[in-house]
Amino acid sequence: MTDLICSRAGCRSAATSQVVWRNPRIHAVDREKIWLACPEHVSFLRDYLAARDFPVTVRDGVPS
């Protein structure tokens, strides 16, 4: 089994959260994109997307 890793560029840490987002200019309301995040980068990824006015939420846990 392969461990899921953080989506932050250059990070190889295990992901513990999902950063769920969409670009409202090109995605329908029911479309979700998911970045995985380690504890160190969850805030960075969330803030990066929020600064672009993308709807974003964080879910604890990662898919198995």
DSSP file (Angstrom, degrees, kcal/mol; ACC not computed):
  #  RESIDUE AA STRUCTURE BP1 BP2  ACC     N-H-->O    O-->H-N    N-H-->O    O-->H-N    TCO  KAPPA ALPHA  PHI   PSI    X-CA   Y-CA   Z-CA
    1    1 A M              0   0    0      0, 0.0     2,-0.5     0, 0.0     0, 0.0   0.000 360.0 360.0 360.0 139.7    0.0    0.0    0.0
    2    2 A T        -     0   0    0      1,-0.0     2,-0.2     0, 0.0     0, 0.0  -0.813 360.0-126.6 -97.6 131.5    1.2    3.5   -0.9
    3    3 A D        -     0   0    0     -2,-0.5     2,-0.4     1,-0.1    -1,-0.0  -0.503  25.8-117.7 -72.0 143.3    1.0    6.2    1.7
    4    4 A L        -     0   0    0     11,-0.2    11,-2.6    -2,-0.2     2,-0.3  -0.686  34.6-153.1 -82.3 133.8   -0.8    9.4    0.6
    5    5 A I  B     -A   14   0A   0     -2,-0.4     9,-0.2     9,-0.3    31,-0.2  -0.703  23.1 -85.5-111.7 160.9    1.6   12.4    0.6
    6    6 A C        -     0   0    0      7,-2.3    31,-0.3    -2,-0.3    -1,-0.1  -0.267  27.4-137.7 -60.7 143.2    1.1   16.1    1.0
    7    7 A S        +     0   0    0     29,-3.5     2,-0.1     2,-0.1    30,-0.1   0.557  68.0 115.1 -81.9  -9.8    0.3   18.1   -2.2
    8    8 A R  S >  S-     0   0    0     28,-0.3     3,-2.3     1,-0.1    -2,-0.0  -0.425  83.2 -97.2 -63.6 131.8    2.6   21.0   -1.2
    9    9 A A  T 3  S+     0   0    0      1,-0.3    -1,-0.1    -2,-0.1     3,-0.1  -0.246 106.0   7.0 -53.2 128.3    5.4   21.2   -3.8
   10   10 A G  T 3  S+     0   0    0      1,-0.3     2,-0.4    -4,-0.1    -1,-0.3   0.313  97.1 125.0  83.7  -8.6    8.5   19.4   -2.5
   11   11 A C    <   +     0   0    0     -3,-2.3    -1,-0.3     1,-0.1    -6,-0.0  -0.689  32.2 177.5 -88.3 136.3    6.8   18.0    0.6
   12   12 A R        +     0   0    0     -2,-0.4    -1,-0.1    -3,-0.1     3,-0.1   0.165  39.4 124.8-118.6  14.6    7.0   14.2    1.1
   13   13 A S  S    S-     0   0    0      1,-0.1    -7,-2.3    -8,-0.1     2,-0.2  -0.355  71.0 -92.2 -76.1 156.5    5.2   14.0    4.5
   14   14 A A  B     -A    5   0A   0     -9,-0.2    -9,-0.3     1,-0.1     2,-0.2  -0.452  42.0-120.1 -67.8 136.6    2.1   11.9    5.1
   15   15 A A        +     0   0    0    -11,-2.6    23,-0.3    -2,-0.2   -11,-0.2  -0.558  34.7 169.9 -78.6 141.9   -1.2   13.6    4.4
   16   16 A T        +     0   0    0     21,-2.9    45,-2.7    -2,-0.2     2,-0.3   0.427  62.8  40.2-126.4  -8.8   -3.6   13.9    7.3
   17   17 A S  E     -BC  37  60B   0     20,-1.9    20,-2.4    43,-0.2     2,-0.5  -0.934  67.1-131.0-140.3 160.6   -6.2   16.3    5.9
   18   18 A Q  E     -BC  36  59B   0     41,-3.2    41,-2.8    -2,-0.3     2,-0.7  -0.964  10.2-154.5-112.9 130.1   -8.1   17.1    2.7
   19   19 A V  E     -BC  35  58B   0     16,-3.6    16,-2.5    -2,-0.5     2,-0.5  -0.918  19.7-162.7-102.1 109.0   -8.2   20.6    1.3
   20   20 A V  E     +BC  34  57B   0     37,-2.7    37,-2.4    -2,-0.7     2,-0.3  -0.807  22.9 145.5-101.4 128.8  -11.4   20.6   -0.8
   21   21 A W  E     -BC  33  56B   0     12,-2.7    12,-3.1    -2,-0.5     2,-0.3  -0.927  27.7-160.5-152.2 171.0  -11.9   23.4   -3.3
   22   22 A R        -     0   0    0     33,-1.1    10,-0.1    -2,-0.3     3,-0.0  -0.975  26.5-122.4-154.9 154.6  -13.2   24.5   -6.6
   23   23 A N    >>  -     0   0    0     -2,-0.3     4,-2.8    31,-0.2     3,-1.7  -0.885  21.9-158.0 -97.1 107.4  -12.6   27.3   -9.1
   24   24 A P  T 34 S+     0   0    0      0, 0.0    -1,-0.1     0, 0.0     5,-0.1   0.690  86.8  64.6 -65.3 -16.7  -16.1   28.9   -9.5
   25   25 A R  T 34 S+     0   0    0      1,-0.1     3,-0.1    -3,-0.0    -2,-0.0   0.759 123.6  12.7 -75.4 -23.4  -15.2   30.4  -12.8
   26   26 A I  T <4 S+     0   0    0     -3,-1.7     2,-0.4     1,-0.1    -1,-0.1   0.542 114.2  74.8-129.4 -11.6  -14.7   27.0  -14.5
   27   27 A H  S  < S-     0   0    0     -4,-2.8    -1,-0.1     4,-0.1    -5,-0.0  -0.867  73.9-121.7-111.0 140.0  -16.2   24.4  -12.1
   28   28 A A    >   -     0   0    0     -2,-0.4     3,-1.8     1,-0.1    -2,-0.1  -0.276  36.8-102.6 -66.2 161.8  -19.9   23.6  -11.5
   29   29 A V  T 3  S+     0   0    0      1,-0.3    -1,-0.1    -5,-0.1    -2,-0.0   0.814 122.1  52.4 -59.0 -32.2  -21.1   23.8   -7.9
   30   30 A D  T 3  S+     0   0    0      2,-0.0     2,-0.4     0, 0.0    -1,-0.3   0.467  87.2 101.8 -86.4   0.3  -21.0   20.1   -7.5
   31   31 A R    <   -     0   0    0     -3,-1.8     2,-0.4    -8,-0.0    -4,-0.1  -0.706  51.2-173.3 -86.0 131.2  -17.4   19.7   -8.7
   32   32 A E        -     0   0    0     -2,-0.4     2,-0.4   -10,-0.1   -10,-0.2  -0.980  11.5-163.8-124.4 138.1  -14.8   19.2   -6.0
   33   33 A K  E     -B   21   0B   0    -12,-3.1   -12,-2.7    -2,-0.4     2,-0.5  -0.923  14.6-153.6-113.0 146.5  -11.0   19.2   -6.3
   34   34 A I  E     -B   20   0B   0     -2,-0.4     2,-0.4   -14,-0.2   -14,-0.2  -0.978  13.5-173.8-129.9 126.2   -9.0   17.8   -3.4
   35   35 A W  E     -B   19   0B   0    -16,-2.5   -16,-3.6    -2,-0.5     2,-0.3  -0.922  24.0-133.6-107.1 141.7   -5.4   18.5   -2.3
   36   36 A L  E     -B   18   0B   0     -2,-0.4   -29,-3.5   -18,-0.2     2,-0.4  -0.731  24.9-166.2 -93.9 146.2   -4.0   16.4    0.4
   37   37 A A  E     -B   17   0B   0    -20,-2.4   -21,-2.9    -2,-0.3   -20,-1.9  -0.990  18.4-141.1-138.9 141.2   -2.1   18.1    3.3
   38   38 A C    >>  -     0   0    0     -2,-0.4     4,-1.2   -23,-0.3     3,-0.8  -0.476  45.6 -97.6 -83.3 167.0    0.2   17.2    6.1
   39   39 A P  T 34 S+     0   0    0      0, 0.0     4,-0.4     0, 0.0     3,-0.2   0.846 123.3  55.2 -56.7 -34.4   -0.3   19.1    9.4
   40   40 A E  T 34 S+     0   0    0      1,-0.2     4,-0.3     2,-0.1     3,-0.1   0.816 117.0  33.0 -68.9 -30.6    2.5   21.5    8.6
   41   41 A H  T <> S+     0   0    0     -3,-0.8     4,-2.6     1,-0.1     5,-0.3   0.434  86.2  95.4-111.2   0.4    1.0   22.6    5.2
   42   42 A V  H  X S+     0   0    0     -4,-1.2     4,-2.3    -3,-0.2     5,-0.2   0.920  91.8  44.9 -59.7 -43.7   -2.8   22.5    5.7
   43   43 A S  H  > S+     0   0    0     -4,-0.4     4,-2.9     2,-0.2     5,-0.2   0.905 112.2  52.4 -66.4 -41.4   -3.0   26.2    6.5
   44   44 A F  H  > S+     0   0    0     -4,-0.3     4,-2.4     2,-0.2    -2,-0.2   0.948 112.9  43.4 -59.3 -50.0   -0.7   27.2    3.7
   45   45 A L  H  X S+     0   0    0     -4,-2.6     4,-1.9     2,-0.2     5,-0.2   0.912 115.4  48.8 -65.2 -42.8   -2.7   25.3    1.1
   46   46 A R  H  X S+     0   0    0     -4,-2.3     4,-2.5    -5,-0.3    -2,-0.2   0.939 114.2  45.7 -61.0 -47.4   -6.0   26.6    2.5
   47   47 A D  H  X S+     0   0    0     -4,-2.9     4,-2.2     1,-0.2    -2,-0.2   0.862 108.3  57.3 -65.8 -36.6   -4.8   30.2    2.6
   48   48 A Y  H  < S+     0   0    0     -4,-2.4     4,-0.5    -5,-0.2    -1,-0.2   0.920 113.4  39.5 -58.7 -46.1   -3.3   29.9   -1.0
   49   49 A L  H ><>S+     0   0    0     -4,-1.9     5,-1.8     1,-0.2     3,-1.0   0.892 113.5  53.7 -73.2 -40.4   -6.7   28.9   -2.4
   50   50 A A  H ><5S+     0   0    0     -4,-2.5     3,-1.9     1,-0.3    -2,-0.2   0.849 100.7  61.4 -63.7 -34.0   -8.7   31.3   -0.2
   51   51 A A  T 3<5S+     0   0    0     -4,-2.2    -1,-0.3     1,-0.3    -2,-0.2   0.740 102.4  52.6 -64.5 -21.3   -6.6   34.2   -1.4
   52   52 A R  T < 5S-     0   0    0     -3,-1.0    -1,-0.3    -4,-0.5    -2,-0.2   0.245 120.1-112.0 -95.8  11.3   -7.8   33.5   -4.9
   53   53 A D  T < 5 +     0   0    0     -3,-1.9    -3,-0.2     1,-0.2    -2,-0.1   0.768  66.6 149.8  61.7  29.8  -11.4   33.6   -3.8
   54   54 A F      < -     0   0    0     -5,-1.8     2,-0.3   -31,-0.1    -1,-0.2  -0.746  56.3-110.0 -87.1 138.0  -12.0   29.9   -4.3
   55   55 A P        +     0   0    0      0, 0.0   -33,-1.1     0, 0.0     2,-0.4  -0.531  50.8 176.6 -63.0 129.7  -14.5   28.2   -2.0
   56   56 A V  E     +C   21   0B   0     -2,-0.3     2,-0.3   -35,-0.2   -35,-0.2  -1.000  17.5 174.3-143.8 139.1  -12.3   26.0    0.2
   57   57 A T  E     -C   20   0B   0    -37,-2.4   -37,-2.7    -2,-0.4     2,-0.5  -0.935  22.8-133.5-136.1 161.3  -12.9   23.7    3.2
   58   58 A V  E     -C   19   0B   0     -2,-0.3     2,-0.4   -39,-0.2   -39,-0.2  -0.974  15.7-167.0-120.2 130.7  -10.7   21.4    5.2
   59   59 A R  E     -C   18   0B   0    -41,-2.8   -41,-3.2    -2,-0.5     2,-0.2  -0.956  21.9-125.8-114.4 133.1  -11.7   17.8    6.1
   60   60 A D  E    S+C   17   0B   0     -2,-0.4   -43,-0.2   -43,-0.2     2,-0.0  -0.520  75.1  28.3 -73.1 145.0   -9.7   15.8    8.6
   61   61 A G  S    S-     0   0    0    -45,-2.7    -2,-0.1    -2,-0.2   -45,-0.1   0.014  75.6-112.2  90.2 161.8   -8.6   12.4    7.4
   62   62 A V        -     0   0    0    -47,-0.1   -44,-0.1   -45,-0.1    -2,-0.0  -0.916  37.1 -89.8-128.3 155.4   -7.7   11.1    4.0
   63   63 A P              0   0    0      0, 0.0   -59,-0.1     0, 0.0    -2,-0.0  -0.321 360.0 360.0 -63.5 147.7   -9.4    8.6    1.8
   64   64 A S              0   0    0    -60,-0.0     0, 0.0     0, 0.0     0, 0.0   0.440 360.0 360.0-100.5 360.0   -8.2    5.0    2.3
